[in-house]
Amino acid sequence: MSAVAWIAMGSLAIWGWLLLGQGFFWRTDQRLPEHEPYHADVGDEGTAEAEARTRWPSVAVVVPARDEAAVLPESLPSLLAQTYPGEAEIFLIDDGSEDGTGGLACELSARLGGLPLTVASPGEPEPGWTGKLWALRHGIALARAHDPEYLLLTDADIAHEPDSLRELVAAARAHDLDLVSQMARLRVASVWEKLVVPAFVYFFAQLYPFRWVNRPGRRTAAAAGGCVLLRTEAAVRAQVPESIHQAVIDDVSLARAVQRSGGRIWLGLAERVDSVRPYPRLADLWRMVSRSAYAQLRHNPLVLLGTVAGLALIYLVPPVALGTGVLGGDTAAGWLGFAAWAVMTGTYIPMLRYYRQSLWLAPLLPLTASLYLLMTVDSAVQHYRGRGAAWKGRTYTRPQAAPEAPDR
């Protein structure tokens, strides 16, 4: 066989292992754990609502927000309108916004009513803190003064169905979970969003298979920062956010800290939680990925080289081998490349179905992977130029990497 055929065979072997040995990462059935519905019995001395309020734990919703006036009218009303039977209140932490985020939040609360809202500002982050975690620190401190049993950490661009909080708490209580996180369904409207966004979740699940995260005893830990329900006791035990104060990839770091302190964690795809932030241009998506990609690789040039080589072998070799077979007459390379590409395409279809996208996008995964490869390289280039992880006017020149890669 030719050298191309041998390389294609290696790619096919890797795809066989990914298909069966990487926690079935390509499946999308990890949804909020089933639980028995909570029922409030009407007593002689009170109403069903009063009974329910005594049985449901209190929750503080903490929302870090920096220049979020564009998305807040779509996201904040969904939190204010939560139909949660217990006590719940919202703490929106305005992290130095220059677009009137805090004032808009107060205006929405006054006009719409719903859950109580407190808007506060922590001032500029202290040295060594990333902006989001500095805001979370302030919000959690305010919330803990009210002694909530749970904290819902959610981003300002995340919209929740009215029963989202109730379902999260019910699942956490039913399964005795310290952290329950749902990966919000990201917006998919523009051409670039359709090409890039489903693959973003696909690649994340490949790196952190949800089944491994959710299996007690595994070392794999991850969370989706847009929606994290965290038991307050577990947060105290894990010393968060202080223990992860410099992390750019804060969600994975948070899950790792909770797991290391003995907490039980769970991660899955959302059905009641959606991101409303648009990424209409490739440049918007590029910034989203590149700002933290090199931090994920622990700023290690050798790891970067290995990642680039791995992406090329896994995603780019199959179409190249198929082209070699068709145009160059290398039959073995062509068939091996076709087989590897077919397996790759098949593993991507469930994610496209979850995002309600055309299955014709599945064969384009090598193109999308090449974009992610370039984004990762650009992330390293920006790091060595001293620009680090830049986000909303702040630059972190030496951001902390996420926790070590999951166990195999």
C-alpha positions in Angstrom: 0.0 0.0 0.0 1.0 3.6 -0.5 2.0 5.9 2.3 -1.3 7.8 1.9 -3.2 4.5 2.3 -1.3 3.6 5.5 -2.1 7.0 6.9 -5.7 6.7 5.9 -5.8 3.3 7.7 -4.5 5.0 10.8 -7.2 7.5 10.6 -9.9 4.8 10.2 -8.5 2.9 13.2 -8.7 6.1 15.3 -12.3 6.6 14.2 -13.2 3.1 15.1 -11.8 3.8 18.6 -13.6 7.1 18.9 -16.9 5.5 17.8 -16.8 2.8 20.5 -14.2 3.7 23.1 -14.6 7.5 23.8 -17.7 7.3 26.0 -20.1 7.2 23.0 -19.5 11.0 22.9 -21.4 11.3 19.7 -24.7 10.4 21.2 -27.0 13.2 22.4 -29.2 11.4 24.9 -27.6 12.8 28.0 -30.5 15.0 29.1 -31.6 16.2 32.5 -31.9 13.1 34.8 -35.4 11.8 35.2 -37.1 12.3 38.6 -40.3 11.9 40.3 -42.5 15.0 40.2 -42.8 16.9 43.4 -46.3 17.1 44.8 -47.5 19.4 47.5 -50.2 18.0 49.7 -52.9 20.5 50.9 -52.9 20.5 54.7 -55.5 21.7 57.1 -53.6 24.8 57.9 -52.4 26.0 54.6 -52.6 26.0 50.8 -50.8 23.8 48.3 -48.5 26.7 47.5 -47.5 27.2 51.1 -46.8 23.4 51.5 -44.7 23.5 48.3 -42.7 26.5 49.5 -41.7 24.6 52.7 -40.6 21.6 50.7 -38.5 23.3 48.0 -35.0 24.6 48.8 -34.1 28.3 48.4 -32.1 29.3 45.3 -30.0 32.3 44.5 -29.5 33.0 40.8 -26.2 34.7 40.1 -25.8 36.4 36.7 -22.4 38.0 35.8 -23.0 40.6 33.1 -20.6 42.9 31.2 -22.0 45.0 28.3 -25.0 42.8 27.9 -27.7 45.4 27.1 -28.2 43.9 23.6 -29.3 40.4 24.9 -30.7 41.2 28.3 -34.2 42.0 27.1 -34.4 38.4 25.8 -32.7 36.6 28.7 -33.5 38.4 31.9 -37.3 38.2 31.6 -37.1 34.4 31.4 -35.4 34.4 34.8 -37.8 36.8 36.3 -40.7 34.6 35.1 -39.4 31.4 36.7 -42.3 29.3 38.2 -40.3 28.0 41.1 -42.3 26.8 44.1 -39.7 27.8 46.6 -37.9 31.0 47.5 -35.7 32.3 44.7 -34.1 35.6 43.9 -31.7 37.0 41.3 -28.4 38.8 41.7 -27.2 40.4 38.5 -23.6 41.6 38.9 -22.8 44.4 36.5 -19.1 43.9 35.8 -18.1 47.4 34.7 -20.5 47.7 31.8 -20.5 50.8 29.6 -23.8 50.2 27.8 -26.2 50.6 30.7 -26.6 46.9 31.5 -27.3 47.5 35.2 -29.9 50.2 34.6 -31.7 48.1 31.9 -31.9 45.2 34.3 -33.5 47.3 37.0 -36.0 48.7 34.4 -36.9 45.2 33.2 -37.5 44.1 36.7 -39.6 47.1 37.6 -41.7 46.6 34.5 -42.1 42.9 34.4 -42.1 41.9 38.1 -41.4 38.3 39.0 -38.5 37.1 41.1 -36.8 39.7 43.2 -33.7 41.3 41.5 -30.6 42.8 43.1 -28.2 44.6 40.8 -24.7 45.2 42.1 -21.2 46.0 40.8 -18.0 44.6 42.3 -15.6 47.2 40.7 -12.6 46.3 38.7 -11.1 42.8 39.3 -8.2 42.4 41.7 -4.9 41.2 40.2 -5.0 37.5 39.3 -8.8 37.3 38.8 -10.6 37.0 35.5 -13.6 39.3 35.1 -16.4 36.7 35.2 -15.1 34.9 38.2 -14.6 38.2 40.0 -18.2 39.0 39.3 -19.3 35.5 40.5 -17.3 36.0 43.7 -19.2 39.2 44.4 -22.6 37.7 43.5 -22.1 34.5 45.5 -21.0 36.5 48.5 -24.2 38.6 48.3 -26.3 35.5 47.8 -24.8 33.6 50.7 -26.0 36.4 53.1 -29.5 35.0 52.4 -28.3 31.4 53.1 -29.6 29.7 49.9 -29.3 26.0 49.6 -28.5 26.2 45.9 -26.8 28.7 43.5 -27.8 28.9 39.9 -24.9 30.4 37.9 -26.1 31.4 34.5 -24.8 33.8 31.9 -26.5 37.0 30.8 -27.2 35.6 27.3 -29.0 32.5 28.5 -32.8 32.3 28.3 -34.7 29.7 30.5 -38.1 28.1 30.0 -40.4 29.0 32.9 -39.9 25.6 34.6 -36.1 25.4 34.0 -35.1 26.2 37.6 -37.7 23.8 39.0 -36.5 21.0 36.9 -32.9 21.6 37.7 -33.5 21.6 41.4 -35.8 18.5 41.2 -33.2 16.6 39.3 -30.4 17.6 41.7 -32.4 16.6 44.8 -33.7 13.3 43.3 -30.2 12.2 42.4 -28.3 13.8 45.3 -26.1 15.9 42.8 -23.9 18.7 44.0 -23.6 20.2 40.5 -26.0 20.0 37.6 -25.0 21.7 34.4 -26.8 21.9 31.1 -25.1 23.0 27.9 -27.5 25.6 26.5 -28.6 25.1 23.0 -26.6 27.8 21.2 -28.2 30.0 18.5 -28.0 28.6 15.0 -29.3 31.0 12.4 -26.6 32.4 10.1 -24.7 30.3 7.6 -21.5 30.4 9.8 -23.4 29.5 12.9 -24.8 26.4 11.1 -21.4 25.4 10.0 -19.5 26.0 13.3 -21.8 25.9 16.3 -23.0 22.3 16.3 -19.4 21.2 15.8 -18.3 23.3 18.8 -20.6 21.2 21.1 -19.5 18.0 19.2 -15.8 18.7 19.8 -16.5 19.6 23.5 -18.3 16.3 24.0 -15.5 14.4 22.3 -13.0 15.9 24.7 -15.2 15.5 27.8 -17.7 12.7 27.1 -20.8 13.4 29.0 -21.2 9.8 30.0 -17.8 9.8 31.7 -18.6 13.1 33.4 -21.8 11.6 34.8 -20.4 8.3 35.9 -19.4 8.2 39.6 -15.8 7.2 40.0 -14.5 8.6 36.8 -12.0 11.4 36.9 -13.5 13.2 33.9 -15.1 16.5 35.0 -16.7 19.3 32.9 -19.6 21.7 33.1 -21.2 24.3 30.7 -20.8 27.7 32.3 -24.1 29.1 30.9 -26.2 27.0 33.2 -24.8 25.5 36.4 -26.9 24.6 39.5 -24.5 24.3 42.4 -25.2 23.2 46.0 -24.0 26.1 48.2 -22.4 23.6 50.6 -20.4 22.1 47.7 -19.3 25.6 46.6 -18.0 26.2 50.1 -16.3 22.8 50.3 -14.6 23.4 46.9 -13.7 27.0 47.8 -15.1 28.3 44.6 -14.6 30.7 43.0 -11.5 31.5 45.0 -9.8 28.2 44.1 -10.3 28.8 40.3 -10.0 32.6 40.3 -7.6 32.8 37.3 -9.3 30.3 35.1 -10.4 31.4 31.6 -12.1 28.1 31.0 -14.0 28.5 34.2 -16.8 26.0 33.7 -14.4 23.0 33.4 -12.3 24.3 36.3 -15.4 24.7 38.5 -16.5 21.1 37.8 -13.1 19.8 38.5 -12.9 21.7 41.8 -16.3 20.3 42.9 -15.4 16.8 41.9 -12.1 16.9 43.7 -13.8 18.0 46.9 -16.0 15.0 46.8 -19.0 16.4 45.0 -21.2 14.6 42.5 -21.5 16.3 39.2 -23.7 15.9 36.1 -23.5 17.4 32.6 -26.0 17.1 29.7 -27.6 18.8 26.7 -30.4 21.3 27.5 -34.0 21.2 26.4 -35.2 24.2 28.3 -32.2 26.5 28.2 -31.1 28.5 25.1 -28.4 31.0 24.3 -29.7 34.1 22.6 -26.3 35.6 21.7 -25.9 35.9 17.9 -22.6 35.0 16.2 -23.6 36.1 12.6 -20.1 36.4 11.2 -17.2 34.0 11.1 -15.1 36.7 13.0 -17.5 36.5 15.9 -17.2 32.7 16.2 -13.5 32.9 15.6 -13.1 35.2 18.7 -15.3 32.9 20.8 -13.1 29.9 20.1 -9.6 31.4 19.8 -9.8 33.4 23.1 -9.4 30.2 25.2 -8.2 27.5 22.8 -4.5 27.8 23.7 -5.3 28.0 27.4 -7.1 24.6 27.0 -3.7 23.3 25.7 -2.0 24.7 28.8 0.1 27.1 26.7 2.3 24.2 25.7 3.8 24.4 22.2 4.3 20.6 22.1 0.7 20.0 23.0 -0.3 22.5 20.3 1.8 20.6 17.7 0.2 17.3 18.8 -3.2 18.8 18.6 -2.7 20.2 15.1 -1.3 16.8 13.9 -4.1 15.0 15.5 -6.8 17.2 14.0 -5.2 16.8 10.6 -4.9 13.0 10.9 -8.5 12.5 12.2 -10.4 15.0 10.2 -8.4 16.1 7.1 -6.7 12.8 6.0 -10.0 11.0 5.1 -11.1 13.5 2.4 -7.5 13.8 1.2 -7.2 10.0 0.9 -10.5 9.7 -0.9 -9.4 12.4 -3.3 -6.1 10.6 -3.9 -8.0 7.4 -4.6 -10.4 9.1 -7.1 -7.9 11.4 -8.9 -4.7 9.4 -8.4 -5.9 5.9 -8.9 -4.9 4.8 -5.4 -7.8 2.4 -4.7 -6.7 1.4 -1.2 -6.3 5.0 -0.1 -9.6 5.9 -1.6 -11.6 3.2 0.1 -9.9 3.7 3.5 -10.4 7.4 3.2 -14.1 6.9 2.3 -14.7 4.5 5.2 -13.1 7.0 7.7 -15.1 9.9 6.3 -18.3 7.8 6.5 -17.7 7.0 10.2 -16.9 10.6 10.9 -20.1 11.8 9.2 -22.2 9.2 11.0 -21.0 10.4 14.4 -21.9 14.0 13.6 -25.5 13.3 12.5 -26.9 13.1 16.1 -25.6 16.5 17.0 -27.0 18.0 13.8 -30.4 16.5 14.6 -30.2 18.0 18.1 -29.7 21.4 16.5 -32.4 20.7 14.0 -30.0 21.3 11.1 -29.8 19.7 7.7 -27.9 16.4 7.7 -26.2 17.5 4.5 -23.9 19.5 6.8 -22.4 16.3 8.2 -20.0 15.6 5.4 -18.6 19.1 5.8 -17.2 18.3 9.2 -13.6 18.2 7.8 -14.0 21.8 6.6 -15.3 22.9 10.0 -12.4 21.0 11.7 -9.9 22.9 9.5 -11.4 26.2 10.7 -11.0 25.0 14.4 -7.5 24.0 13.6 -6.7 27.6 12.3 -8.5 29.1 15.3 -6.4 27.1 17.7 -3.2 28.2 16.0 -4.4 31.8 16.0 -5.0 31.5 19.7 -1.4 30.5 20.2 -0.2 33.3 18.0 -2.2 35.9 19.9 -0.8 34.5 23.2 2.8 34.9 22.1 2.1 38.4 20.9 1.1 39.3 24.4 -2.7 39.6 23.7 -3.6 36.4 25.6 -7.3 35.7 26.1 -9.1 38.9 25.1 -12.7 39.3 25.9 -14.9 42.4 26.1 -12.1 44.9 26.5 -10.0 42.8 28.9 -6.9 40.8 28.1 -5.5 38.0 30.2 -1.9 37.5 29.1 -1.2 34.4 31.1 -4.6 32.8 31.7 -4.8 29.6 33.7 -5.4 26.4 31.7 -8.3 24.2 32.3 -7.8 21.1 34.4 -5.9 18.2 33.0 -7.5 16.3 30.2 -10.0 13.6 31.2 -8.9 10.0 31.8 -9.2 7.5 29.1 
